[in-house]
Amino acid sequence: MQNEIASRPPHRIEIPQLPFSPKAAIELLKSLIKQQMEMVDKQHICLIGSSLGAYYATWLAHTYDLKAVLINPAVHPYISLEKYLGENRNYHSGETFTFHPHHVKELKHYDIDIIQKPERFLVMLQTADEVLDYRHAVEKFPHSPLILQQGGSHGFDDFDKMIPTVLEFAGIIDE
């Protein structure tokens, strides 16, 4: 997707490495959004997040009135991540970190009970997600545009085939 966006100036993509602390992750993302909002109108900003990143994108899109593409989103991570209290290892970087009870409270703080402007959220789900139950997202976003694919995985199999749909929703291309 980076190449797709890069080939369409003046559009750009930011893919920050997020800290494990929910509060620190949100603060970093808020600063990036504020920087972008100084350069472009917010209608030209679209957040894309997967799993926990989609949970953050939900809160940020709601807070800043932005569009967001949510890929196999975590809906209640403050519940599902409690089992990871203690020392953990980042799957991608190998970095170890300690997940504390206050991190669970931070996650709960970013929960959005009622989705305002559901049309601003494109929800992409695969039914065979081995980590999250896709039905929770269907319940959370009942009035949002929804792509529900049978099978797949938490990593959203064949995502590359969805790039034109994502770019269209983001307003980068017209289908």
Secondary structure, DSSP 8 states (H G I E B T S, - for coil): -HHHHHTSTT---------SSHHHHHHHHHHHHHHHHHHS-GGG-EEEEETHHHHHHHHHHHHHT-EEEEES--S-HHHHTGGG-EEEE-TTT--EEEE-HHHHHHHHHT--SS-SSGGGEEEEEETT-SSS-HHHHHHH-TTS-EEEESS--TT-TTGGGGHHHHHHHHTSS--
